[in-house]
């Protein structure tokens, strides 16, 4: 049942993003990008529930496997020479 609902949600939100999202309705939409952001988030959650990770294709989405910055060894310090 959960998988079926995820498929229905992914199809509906995907169709919304493809068909209704690009149409200009400035007079009817006071916050123009909020509904597209919600539809994209819903689409990504539905597809991740189905086992497809589409966040790797979007550069602005946070990735779970981020590497941390490399820490410097205790003996090495940056030297700044001020002349």
Beta strands, then each sheet from edge to edge (+ up, - down):
end
